[in-house]
Amino acid sequence: MAAFEGAGKVALITGGARGIGAATARRLAGAGARVVLADIDAGAGEALAAALGGSFVRCDVREPADSEAAVAAAVERFGGLDLAFLNAGVAHGGGLGDDFDLAAYRDAMGVNLDGVCFGVHAVLPALRARGGGDIIVTASMAALTPTPFAPVYGANKAAVVGLVRALGPAHAAEGIRVNALCPSFADTDILVPLKAQLEETGFPILDVGDVVEAFMAILDAAGTGDAWYAVPGRPPEPFRFRGVPGPR
């Protein structure tokens, strides 16, 4: 397992203005990588990009053209793209009963699932032009375990993991690795509505720094098509899916 060498590498991070995306951007920039932050929060994104010597692009991942523009900006500013961290996400979405909200449903699926699909489509040509690279997608432990309190969120995150598991072997021959990062409840702005309840019940909250360590572990590993969990008190590693029954 080789440590990530950032010198000469260019990384695009969606949802890069705050939380996990911002913390990862700081880590990658500290390792010598050039970072391009893509986010709807221009104020925080521009400030962080300036501090890291990177670049900011306003990007609504629900719009395919915005992802295309973000990739184009990375190539134009820094000459190419080696790493895409498709991290933008929202925690809402509601349920499908009396609480069903069509606008919230479409927004959650648009950001958490469509945004990943559009992002992968946009970055693949740039990674191929470099002879390969990495795509890491932020999913969630909600993709790996039932989430009755947030079924729409669980559904789109499970779809992301299924997509990653298919894309990994599909692009391995091109030298493009595709993996998912599946953190449990991490201490970010997204957690604010749930934080008091979690603290009251004693549920451990994951430090953002531990999520970044899991991200770096994925970069340093050799696998593709994996879903890496990040939970308090355990080292990050790929989740081991059971094989499905074959035909008789």
PyMOL commands that set and color helices and strands:
alter all, ss='L'
color gray80, all
select helices_A, chain A and resi 19-30+42-52+64-78+102-129+141-143+151-174+189-201+208-220
alter helices_A, ss='H'
color red, helices_A
select strands_A, chain A and resi 10-14+34-39+55-58+83-86+133-138+176-183+227-230+237-238
alter strands_A, ss='S'
color yellow, strands_A
deselect
rebuild
show_as cartoon
